[in-house]
Amino acid sequence: MTPPAPKVLVADDEPALAQYLHGRLAALWPEATLLPVARNGLEALAAIGEDAPDAAFLDIRMPGLTGLELAARIEGATHVVFVTAYDEYAVEAFDRNAVDYLVKPVADDRLARAVARLKAKIAAREAPPGLGEVLARLASALPVAGAGRLRWIRALKGDEVHQVPVDEVLYFQAQDKYTCVVTREGEFLIRTALSDLAPQLDPAAFAQVHRSTLLNLNFVASTRRDLGGRVFVRLRDARRTELPVSRAYAHLFRQM
């Protein structure tokens, strides 16, 4: 008798990232039945209770319930894979024999290894481990939301999600519903407002120079003042980009 197709859930509050992971799982695990994407922790909890998936890919940071809080409430045979924006050195608390994790942006080879492990556990009818101790270690090891300084930005370029190091960002610029992340490698988009982004950045490196612009001061090459007294900063990039500085922030460059 052929075993039933394994059911898999993806839970992430960022639609582009969730759909990307959903699509890659469909390609790498074609025999699986993929449930509709859960857009937050509460939706995921309801889906797990109703559909009892064999595996759930849970974003650690979600509204409603975080991935850690959700995992603590799972009862039954659902194997958990955490999805996180933190690099491998920040997740040493994971017990790799008890729970798997993926770092955003998720690479195909890493996802394929996670799928292979899940297939083996499901085929062997292995019961998911108790996660209490693992979750406690994770909660203490991972940064608290909003604490510390932002090191990476998950940003879109076309239909691809990139992990951009913050120290490589030339400037952030508000554009309609998005914020443009500008680096020497090109431009990316995020949905975070400048007002929410600024407190997460190192104030010694980033300064607001205009109501729509946060500038990385490490990339300032020179400044100039036009005949009207307006200040402009020139960046150390191939295009020798110039950005206007609002009068309210001109004092930042008086010594240059």
C-alpha positions as CSV (number, residue, x, y, z in Angstrom):
1,M,0.0,0.0,0.0
2,T,1.4,3.4,-1.1
3,P,1.9,5.7,1.9
4,P,0.0,9.0,1.7
5,A,1.7,12.0,0.3
6,P,3.4,14.0,3.1
7,K,1.7,17.3,3.9
8,V,4.0,20.4,4.3
9,L,3.2,23.9,5.6
10,V,5.2,27.1,5.1
11,A,4.5,30.0,7.5
12,D,6.1,33.4,6.9
13,D,4.6,36.9,7.1
14,E,6.7,38.2,4.1
15,P,4.7,37.1,1.0
16,A,7.6,37.1,-1.4
17,L,9.8,35.0,0.8
18,A,7.0,32.6,1.6
19,Q,6.0,32.1,-2.0
20,Y,9.7,31.6,-3.0
21,L,10.1,28.9,-0.3
22,H,6.8,27.4,-1.3
23,G,7.9,27.2,-4.9
24,R,11.3,25.7,-4.2
25,L,9.7,23.1,-2.0
26,A,7.3,22.2,-4.9
27,A,10.3,21.7,-7.2
28,L,12.5,19.8,-4.7
29,W,9.7,17.7,-3.0
30,P,7.2,17.1,-5.9
31,E,5.5,14.2,-4.1
32,A,4.6,16.4,-1.1
33,T,1.2,18.1,-0.7
34,L,1.9,21.8,0.0
35,L,-0.7,23.5,2.2
36,P,-1.6,27.1,1.6
37,V,0.9,29.5,3.0
38,A,0.2,30.7,6.5
39,R,0.8,34.5,6.8
40,N,1.4,34.6,10.5
41,G,1.7,32.4,13.6
42,L,-2.0,32.3,14.4
43,E,-2.8,31.1,10.9
44,A,-0.1,28.5,11.1
45,L,-1.4,27.2,14.4
46,A,-4.9,26.8,13.0
47,A,-3.5,25.1,9.9
48,I,-1.5,22.7,12.0
49,G,-4.5,21.9,14.2
50,E,-6.7,21.3,11.2
51,D,-4.4,19.6,8.7
52,A,-1.8,18.0,10.9
53,P,1.1,18.5,8.4
54,D,4.0,16.1,8.5
55,A,6.4,19.1,8.3
56,A,6.2,22.8,9.0
57,F,8.7,25.5,7.9
58,L,8.3,28.3,10.4
59,D,9.7,31.7,10.2
60,I,11.1,32.6,13.7
61,R,9.9,36.2,13.5
62,M,6.1,36.3,12.8
63,P,3.2,38.4,14.1
64,G,0.6,36.8,16.3
65,L,2.9,34.0,17.4
66,T,6.6,33.7,16.7
67,G,7.9,30.5,15.2
68,L,9.4,29.6,18.6
69,E,6.0,30.2,20.4
70,L,4.2,28.3,17.7
71,A,6.6,25.3,17.9
72,A,6.0,25.1,21.7
73,R,2.3,24.6,21.0
74,I,2.5,21.9,18.4
75,E,1.1,18.6,19.5
76,G,1.4,15.6,17.3
77,A,3.6,14.4,14.5
78,T,4.7,17.6,12.8
79,H,8.4,18.0,12.3
80,V,9.6,21.6,12.5
81,V,12.2,23.4,10.4
82,F,12.9,26.9,11.5
83,V,13.6,29.6,9.0
84,T,15.7,32.5,10.2
85,A,17.5,35.7,9.0
86,Y,20.3,35.2,11.4
87,D,23.6,33.7,10.3
88,E,24.9,30.3,11.4
89,Y,27.0,31.7,14.1
90,A,23.9,33.2,15.7
91,V,22.1,29.9,15.9
92,E,24.6,27.6,17.6
93,A,21.9,26.8,20.1
94,F,20.1,24.6,17.6
95,D,20.4,20.9,18.4
96,R,20.9,19.7,14.8
97,N,19.7,16.2,15.7
98,A,16.5,17.5,17.2
99,V,15.5,20.4,14.9
100,D,16.6,21.8,11.6
101,Y,16.9,25.4,10.4
102,L,17.4,27.4,7.2
103,V,19.0,30.8,6.9
104,K,17.4,33.3,4.6
105,P,17.8,33.7,1.7
106,V,17.3,29.9,1.5
107,A,19.8,28.2,-0.8
108,D,18.6,25.2,-2.9
109,D,21.4,22.9,-1.7
110,R,20.6,23.6,2.0
111,L,16.8,23.2,1.4
112,A,17.5,19.9,-0.4
113,R,19.4,18.6,2.7
114,A,16.5,19.7,5.0
115,V,14.0,17.9,2.7
116,A,16.1,14.7,2.6
117,R,16.2,14.7,6.5
118,L,12.4,15.2,6.6
119,K,11.8,12.4,4.1
120,A,13.9,10.0,6.2
121,K,12.2,10.9,9.4
122,I,8.7,10.6,7.9
123,A,9.5,7.3,6.1
124,A,10.8,5.9,9.4
125,R,7.7,7.2,11.2
126,E,10.1,8.9,13.6
127,A,8.3,11.0,16.2
128,P,9.2,14.6,16.5
129,P,11.5,15.3,19.5
130,G,10.4,17.2,22.5
131,L,11.5,20.8,21.7
132,G,11.2,22.4,25.2
133,E,14.9,22.5,25.9
134,V,15.9,23.4,22.3
135,L,13.3,26.2,22.3
136,A,14.6,27.6,25.6
137,R,18.2,27.7,24.2
138,L,17.0,29.4,21.0
139,A,15.0,32.0,22.9
140,S,18.1,32.9,24.9
141,A,20.5,32.8,22.0
142,L,18.7,34.7,19.3
143,P,18.6,38.5,19.4
144,V,15.4,40.0,20.8
145,A,13.4,41.7,18.1
146,G,14.6,45.3,17.9
147,A,17.6,44.8,20.1
148,G,21.2,45.3,18.9
149,R,22.1,46.6,15.5
150,L,20.8,45.3,12.2
151,R,23.6,43.4,10.3
152,W,21.7,42.1,7.3
153,I,18.8,43.3,5.1
154,R,16.6,40.8,3.3
155,A,15.6,42.7,0.1
156,L,14.0,42.0,-3.3
157,K,15.6,42.6,-6.6
158,G,13.2,41.5,-9.3
159,D,11.7,38.3,-8.1
160,E,14.8,37.2,-6.1
161,V,15.4,37.7,-2.4
162,H,18.9,38.8,-1.5
163,Q,20.7,39.0,1.9
164,V,22.4,42.4,1.9
165,P,25.1,43.2,4.5
166,V,24.1,46.6,6.1
167,D,27.7,47.8,6.1
168,E,27.6,47.6,2.2
169,V,24.6,49.8,1.9
170,L,25.4,53.3,0.5
171,Y,22.0,54.7,1.5
172,F,18.3,53.9,2.1
173,Q,15.7,56.1,0.3
174,A,12.0,56.1,0.8
175,Q,10.0,55.4,-2.4
176,D,6.2,55.2,-2.2
177,K,5.3,52.0,-0.3
178,Y,8.9,50.7,-0.4
179,T,12.3,51.7,0.8
180,C,15.1,51.4,-1.8
181,V,18.4,49.9,-0.5
182,V,21.2,51.2,-2.6
183,T,24.6,49.4,-2.7
184,R,27.6,49.4,-5.2
185,E,26.1,46.2,-6.6
186,G,22.7,47.7,-7.4
187,E,19.3,48.6,-5.9
188,F,17.0,46.4,-3.8
189,L,13.6,47.0,-2.2
190,I,12.3,46.4,1.3
191,R,8.9,47.2,2.8
192,T,10.3,48.6,6.1
193,A,9.7,52.4,6.6
194,L,12.7,54.6,7.3
195,S,11.2,55.5,10.7
196,D,11.2,51.8,11.6
197,L,14.6,51.2,10.0
198,A,16.6,54.0,11.6
199,P,16.5,52.8,15.2
200,Q,18.0,49.4,14.1
201,L,21.0,51.0,12.4
202,D,24.3,52.0,14.0
203,P,24.0,55.8,14.6
204,A,27.7,56.2,14.3
205,A,27.5,55.0,10.7
206,F,24.0,56.0,9.5
207,A,22.5,59.5,9.6
208,Q,19.3,61.0,8.2
209,V,20.3,63.7,5.7
210,H,16.8,64.2,4.2
211,R,13.3,63.2,5.2
212,S,13.5,60.4,2.6
213,T,17.2,59.4,2.9
214,L,19.3,57.6,5.5
215,L,23.0,57.8,4.5
216,N,25.9,55.6,5.3
217,L,28.5,58.1,6.4
218,N,31.4,55.7,5.7
219,F,30.8,56.2,2.0
220,V,30.9,60.0,1.9
221,A,33.7,61.2,-0.3
222,S,33.1,65.0,-0.3
223,T,30.5,67.7,0.1
224,R,29.7,70.8,-1.8
225,R,27.4,73.8,-1.4
226,D,25.6,75.4,-4.3
227,L,25.0,79.2,-4.9
228,G,21.7,78.9,-3.0
229,G,23.5,77.5,0.1
230,R,22.2,73.9,-0.4
231,V,24.5,71.1,0.7
232,F,25.2,68.0,-1.4
233,V,27.2,64.9,-0.5
234,R,29.2,62.9,-3.1
235,L,29.6,59.2,-2.4
236,R,32.5,56.9,-3.0
237,D,30.9,54.8,-5.7
238,A,31.5,54.3,-9.5
239,R,28.7,56.8,-10.4
240,R,30.0,59.5,-8.0
241,T,26.4,59.7,-6.7
242,E,25.3,63.1,-5.2
243,L,22.6,63.3,-2.7
244,P,20.9,66.5,-1.4
245,V,21.1,67.3,2.3
246,S,18.2,69.1,3.9
247,R,19.0,72.3,5.8
248,A,17.9,70.6,9.0
249,Y,20.8,68.1,8.6
250,A,23.4,70.4,7.0
251,H,25.2,70.8,10.3
252,L,26.4,67.2,10.1
253,F,28.8,68.3,7.3
254,R,30.1,71.6,8.4
255,Q,33.5,70.2,9.2
256,M,33.9,68.7,5.8
